[in-house]
Amino acid sequence: MIEKLFWLAAAGACGTLARYGLSGLVYRWLGSSFPWGTAVVNILGSLLFGIIWSASGERNLVSPELRIIILGGFMGAFTTFSTFISETGLLFADSQLLAGFGNVLFQVTSGIAAFFLGLMIGRLI
């Protein structure tokens, strides 16, 4: 049990660092006038979640124990829903209603599409 918790925490730390690094790169590349860093992380996270879910659940390429560590640890820390909510709330608070609704529509629809794309990719592996 202690070993499983260690690996879950280690995967979470890696997910946090990956999120921080990727979103920082995206913001440097595209600027910070729109929450692109969070959007890219959330969409990529949805894609990876779908791939891992399919590869582990349907194809048995990943053990159930490793699946929990990857999805609960790494992916739980990598995806940034709370950041998405706060950035969207700040857009609304700043009366940027179009950007706020655009952020919700873009990230939710892209995330769902990326998840299903990930499922298809995972089935092809």
BAMIFI-233483 format. One record per residue (C-alpha): residue in three letters; x, y, z; residue number from 1. Coordinates in steps of 0.02 Angstrom, whole numbers, always signed. Layout:
BEGIN
+---------+--------+--------+--------+-----+
: residuo :     xx :     yy :     zz : num :
+---------+--------+--------+--------+-----+
:     ala :      X :      Y :      Z : NUM :
...
+---------+--------+--------+--------+-----+
This chain:
BEGIN
+---------+--------+--------+--------+-----+
: residuo :     xx :     yy :     zz : num :
+---------+--------+--------+--------+-----+
:     met :     +0 :     +0 :     +0 :   1 :
:     ile :   +140 :   +123 :    +43 :   2 :
:     glu :   +229 :    +83 :   -120 :   3 :
:     lys :    +69 :   +116 :   -220 :   4 :
:     leu :    +46 :   +284 :   -132 :   5 :
:     phe :   +227 :   +329 :   -169 :   6 :
:     trp :   +205 :   +294 :   -355 :   7 :
:     leu :    +39 :   +387 :   -359 :   8 :
:     ala :   +121 :   +539 :   -278 :   9 :
:     ala :   +272 :   +528 :   -393 :  10 :
:     ala :   +160 :   +520 :   -546 :  11 :
:     gly :    +62 :   +669 :   -480 :  12 :
:     ala :   +223 :   +768 :   -459 :  13 :
:     cys :   +273 :   +726 :   -638 :  14 :
:     gly :   +101 :   +777 :   -701 :  15 :
:     thr :   +114 :   +943 :   -610 :  16 :
:     leu :   +285 :   +979 :   -684 :  17 :
:     ala :   +227 :   +929 :   -858 :  18 :
:     arg :    +74 :  +1043 :   -844 :  19 :
:     tyr :   +179 :  +1189 :   -782 :  20 :
:     gly :   +309 :  +1166 :   -919 :  21 :
:     leu :   +189 :  +1141 :  -1063 :  22 :
:     ser :    +71 :  +1282 :  -1017 :  23 :
:     gly :   +220 :  +1398 :   -994 :  24 :
:     leu :   +285 :  +1355 :  -1167 :  25 :
:     val :   +114 :  +1383 :  -1245 :  26 :
:     tyr :    +94 :  +1552 :  -1159 :  27 :
:     arg :   +267 :  +1606 :  -1220 :  28 :
:     trp :   +221 :  +1550 :  -1395 :  29 :
:     leu :    +42 :  +1617 :  -1407 :  30 :
:     gly :    +38 :  +1751 :  -1272 :  31 :
:     ser :    -76 :  +1767 :  -1122 :  32 :
:     ser :   -224 :  +1864 :  -1191 :  33 :
:     phe :   -323 :  +1700 :  -1194 :  34 :
:     pro :   -295 :  +1548 :  -1081 :  35 :
:     trp :   -212 :  +1447 :  -1219 :  36 :
:     gly :    -91 :  +1359 :  -1101 :  37 :
:     thr :   -233 :  +1287 :   -998 :  38 :
:     ala :   -332 :  +1244 :  -1155 :  39 :
:     val :   -187 :  +1148 :  -1233 :  40 :
:     val :   -154 :  +1053 :  -1071 :  41 :
:     asn :   -338 :  +1008 :  -1050 :  42 :
:     ile :   -359 :   +952 :  -1231 :  43 :
:     leu :   -197 :   +853 :  -1233 :  44 :
:     gly :   -244 :   +779 :  -1064 :  45 :
:     ser :   -412 :   +724 :  -1135 :  46 :
:     leu :   -325 :   +643 :  -1283 :  47 :
:     leu :   -199 :   +553 :  -1173 :  48 :
:     phe :   -334 :   +499 :  -1051 :  49 :
:     gly :   -432 :   +420 :  -1194 :  50 :
:     ile :   -278 :   +331 :  -1261 :  51 :
:     ile :   -228 :   +264 :  -1091 :  52 :
:     trp :   -406 :   +215 :  -1045 :  53 :
:     ser :   -427 :   +119 :  -1207 :  54 :
:     ala :   -254 :    +41 :  -1206 :  55 :
:     ser :   -274 :    -18 :  -1027 :  56 :
:     gly :   -459 :    -60 :  -1016 :  57 :
:     glu :   -498 :   -127 :  -1189 :  58 :
:     arg :   -328 :   -188 :  -1248 :  59 :
:     asn :   -251 :   -239 :  -1080 :  60 :
:     leu :    -84 :   -158 :  -1125 :  61 :
:     val :    -71 :    -76 :   -954 :  62 :
:     ser :   -104 :   -162 :   -788 :  63 :
:     pro :   -248 :   -101 :   -678 :  64 :
:     glu :   -122 :    -43 :   -547 :  65 :
:     leu :    -21 :    +59 :   -672 :  66 :
:     arg :   -182 :   +127 :   -747 :  67 :
:     ile :   -230 :   +201 :   -577 :  68 :
:     ile :    -57 :   +277 :   -556 :  69 :
:     ile :    -58 :   +354 :   -731 :  70 :
:     leu :   -238 :   +413 :   -736 :  71 :
:     gly :   -259 :   +460 :   -553 :  72 :
:     gly :    -83 :   +522 :   -520 :  73 :
:     phe :     -7 :   +593 :   -678 :  74 :
:     met :   -166 :   +641 :   -772 :  75 :
:     gly :   -252 :   +704 :   -614 :  76 :
:     ala :   -111 :   +828 :   -588 :  77 :
:     phe :    -81 :   +863 :   -773 :  78 :
:     thr :   -256 :   +920 :   -819 :  79 :
:     thr :   -305 :  +1087 :   -750 :  80 :
:     phe :   -492 :  +1099 :   -729 :  81 :
:     ser :   -482 :  +1214 :   -578 :  82 :
:     thr :   -368 :  +1331 :   -675 :  83 :
:     phe :   -491 :  +1324 :   -820 :  84 :
:     ile :   -632 :  +1374 :   -704 :  85 :
:     ser :   -535 :  +1517 :   -623 :  86 :
:     glu :   -473 :  +1587 :   -789 :  87 :
:     thr :   -648 :  +1578 :   -861 :  88 :
:     gly :   -720 :  +1661 :   -705 :  89 :
:     leu :   -592 :  +1801 :   -720 :  90 :
:     leu :   -641 :  +1829 :   -902 :  91 :
:     phe :   -823 :  +1845 :   -848 :  92 :
:     ala :   -777 :  +1958 :   -701 :  93 :
:     asp :   -681 :  +2069 :   -822 :  94 :
:     ser :   -838 :  +2081 :   -932 :  95 :
:     gln :   -754 :  +1981 :  -1069 :  96 :
:     leu :   -911 :  +1878 :  -1096 :  97 :
:     leu :   -872 :  +1823 :  -1274 :  98 :
:     ala :   -698 :  +1763 :  -1224 :  99 :
:     gly :   -770 :  +1675 :  -1070 : 100 :
:     phe :   -904 :  +1582 :  -1167 : 101 :
:     gly :   -780 :  +1548 :  -1308 : 102 :
:     asn :   -659 :  +1472 :  -1182 : 103 :
:     val :   -794 :  +1356 :  -1113 : 104 :
:     leu :   -857 :  +1305 :  -1285 : 105 :
:     phe :   -682 :  +1280 :  -1357 : 106 :
:     gln :   -609 :  +1181 :  -1213 : 107 :
:     val :   -760 :  +1072 :  -1177 : 108 :
:     thr :   -797 :  +1024 :  -1357 : 109 :
:     ser :   -612 :  +1003 :  -1400 : 110 :
:     gly :   -583 :   +901 :  -1242 : 111 :
:     ile :   -727 :   +783 :  -1281 : 112 :
:     ala :   -670 :   +765 :  -1461 : 113 :
:     ala :   -491 :   +733 :  -1404 : 114 :
:     phe :   -550 :   +600 :  -1280 : 115 :
:     phe :   -642 :   +504 :  -1418 : 116 :
:     leu :   -493 :   +524 :  -1534 : 117 :
:     gly :   -386 :   +453 :  -1395 : 118 :
:     leu :   -503 :   +304 :  -1378 : 119 :
:     met :   -487 :   +271 :  -1565 : 120 :
:     ile :   -297 :   +287 :  -1558 : 121 :
:     gly :   -290 :   +172 :  -1407 : 122 :
:     arg :   -391 :    +41 :  -1500 : 123 :
:     leu :   -268 :    +47 :  -1643 : 124 :
:     ile :   -116 :    +19 :  -1532 : 125 :
+---------+--------+--------+--------+-----+
